[in-house]
Amino acid sequence: MPMFEVQVIIENKPGISDPEGATILNDLVLKGSYSSVKKIRSAKMLRFQISTTNKKTAEETVRELCNELRIYNPMVSKVTFTVN
């Protein structure tokens, strides 16, 4: 059975504060010589390796797992799935 890698990127929805991104911007980037950088948003990425019949099934399985196990909060998080 083929092996697929599913990447799950979890980030705060637009309009939801991102303290980690703000800290990186204010405490690291702007103190250096990168004043052209105006905003940074942080995200978390998870990589799943899954053995299944096709890409669609791989994504559906990981999506179901993330929803069932509450890997992210759907009220504040935007989630992107990519299958390779």
N, C-alpha and C positions, 0 to 999 in steps of 0.2 A: 504494500500500500504506500502511496506517495507521502512524503513529509512536507508540510507547509509551515512557514513562519508567519504568524499573525502578530502585527504590531498594533498596540492599543495606545493611543495618545490621549491623555486626560488633562484638560486645562479648564480653568474657570471660564464661564460664559462671559461675553462682553458685558460690561457694567458691574461685574462682581469684582471686588477689590482683589489685588494680587500682591500681598505684602512681600513675598519672596522676590518677585520681579522688581518691585519698588526699591527694596533694599539693595539688590544688585546694581540697579541704576544709580541710586543716590550714594551708596557707600563705596562702590568700586569703579564704575564706569566714569561718572562725572568728576571724580577726584583725579582721574588720569587725564589724558589728552584726547578724550573722545566726546567732546561737547556736542558733536553733531548727532549723537544718539539721544533720542527724545523719549522713548518708551521701551520697556522690556516686559514681556509676559513669560512666566515660567510654566512648565508643563511636566507631567510625569509620563514616562513611556514604559510599557510592559511588553515583553516579547514572549510569545507562546510558541512552542514547537508542537505541532499536532499531526498525527498520522491519520489521514482520512482519504476519502475517494476523490474529492475535488476542492477547488478554492472556495466555492460557495458554501459548502458544508463546513469547511474549516472556519470561515468567518461566522457562520450561524452558531456553531458550537461555542466559540470563544465569546460571542456576544451574549449568548444564553448564560454562560458561566459567569460573566461579569455582572449581568443583571441579577442572577439568582444569589450570588455571593456578596452583592452590594459592594463591588470593588470601587465604585464611584457613586457620588450623590447626583442623581439626575436633575435635581432642582438647581444646582449651582455649576455643574460640570458639563462641558462639551466634550464628546468622545468621538474619536476618529479611528476606524479600523482599516488596516492595510494588510493584504495577504500577498506573500511572495512565495 
